[in-house]
């Protein structure tokens, strides 16, 4: 039995380095993460790409993580004109004004404590679930929270990589 590389993955493998880095930057704002994934091309399977993304995420320095987090808007305030953040934060889109205001306060308190936005893989979560998560996580020690953020970034990156290589062009 022979298997061929899925068309979206083959297209990604064939991108010029500059184009691949730009596409990867859309998935994750860490330049180091993008460089590692671009350098490891070609990928035989999507799972190989995911594994490379996970490995690169695990090896990011604190500065690399900060760079990755800087690419994410606060929950409840997706970047205007950015369909990705709007889609990922859809659970907050229809939230009541009271919940949106509470989320803003929690985001600010979290950012003051940890020095970065509250980061969670928001895809598929309701506004209430995101609020409950920030309430729970704000009590974490900074080291513990950094590892949770790393895990959440990994989940977000996988979703974005899937979109990158599975879309028909």
N, C-alpha and C positions, 0 to 999 in steps of 0.2 A: 504494500500500500504506500503510495506516495502522497505527501501532503504539500501543498503549496502555501507560500506566505500569503496571509489575507491581503486583499488589495490595499486597504488603508495603511497597513503596516509596511507593505512594500513601498508605497508612496512616501511614507515617512523615512524609510531607510534610504531612499534615493534623493532626498532633499539635499541641496547644497548646505554646507555646514552653517552658514549664516542664517539660512531659512529654518534649518532644524533648531538652532539655538533660539530663534525668535518664537517658533512654535512651542518649544519647551518652556520658554519664559512665560507664555500665556498659561501654562499649567502650574508653574511654580516660579516665583520671583527670585529664587536663589540662583545666581549665576553659576555657582559651583555645581549644584545639582544638575543644571542643564548641560554644563560642559561634560560631566561624567556620563550622562545618558547619550549625548551626541557622539562622544568618543567611542562608545561601546557598540555603535551600529556596525553592521546590520544585525537586526534581531530576527531570529528564525520564527519565534512565536510571540504573541501578545504577552503570554505569561513570562517570557524572558524579559520583555520590556518592563513589566511590573516588578519583577524580581530586581532588575537593575535600579529601578526607581526606589524601591524599598531599601536596597543596600546603600545607595547614595544618601538617602534621607538619614539612615542610621549613622552615617559618618560625618554629617554636617557639624561644623563647629557652632558655637554659640552665635558668633557673628553671622554665619551663613543662615542660621535659623532666624535671626532678627531680620535679615534681608528678605527671607521667604515670608515672614509674618507681615512685613511692611507692604506686601502686595495685596493684603486682604483688608477690606473695609470693615468697620464695626458691624456686628449683627444688628439688623434693623435699619441700617443705612447703606444699602448697596451703592456702589459707584454709579452716578448718573450716566446713562448711556451705555452701561456695561451689562450686556445680556447674561454673561456668565454669573456675576455676583447676584443679579436679580433672580435668575433661575435657581441658584443654590440657596438663596434666602427666601424662597417662596413661602415658607412657613410663617414668616413675619409679615408678608404682604397684606394679608387680610386681618391682621391682629387689631384688637381694639386699641383705641388711643391710650387707654390706661396701661395696657401691657407694653405698648411702644415706649411710653414715658418711663415705666419701670425698667425696661431694658436699657434705655439710655443712661439712667442713673447707675445701674449695675455695671454697664460697660465702662463708665467713667471711674467707678470705684475699683474695678478690676485693673484698668489701665494704670491708675495711680499706684496700686500695689505692685504690679508686675512689670510695668514699663512698656507694655505692648497691648494690642487689642486682644480681646477675648476671642480665641480661635476654636472653632468646633466645626466638624463636618456637618453642615446644616442641611444637606440634601435629605429630604424625607422627614425632617423634624418639624414639629409644630413650634409656634412661638412660645408656648408654655413649656415645652420640653427644653428649649434653648434657655429660657429664663431659669428653670430649675437647675440646669447644668451649671450656669454661671454662679448661681447661689451656692451650689455644692462646691465648686472648684475654687471659689475665692478664698476659702479657708486653707487651701493647700500651701505647703512650703514651696518656695520658688523652684527648688531643684525638682520636686515632684511635678509641679505644673509644667516645667520645661519639657519633661518627658511625655506628659499628656499631650502637649502642643505638638511635639514631634510626631506622635501617633496620629493625631487628628490631621496634621498636614499630609502625612502619608496616605490617609484615606481620601482626602480631597484630591491629591495628586493622581491617585489611581483612577478616580472618576473622570478627571480631566484628561488623563492619558487615554482612557477608553474612548472618550469623545474624539480625541485627536486622531486615533488610528482606525476607528470604526465608521467614521462618517464617509459617505461617498462624495468624491470630489467631482 
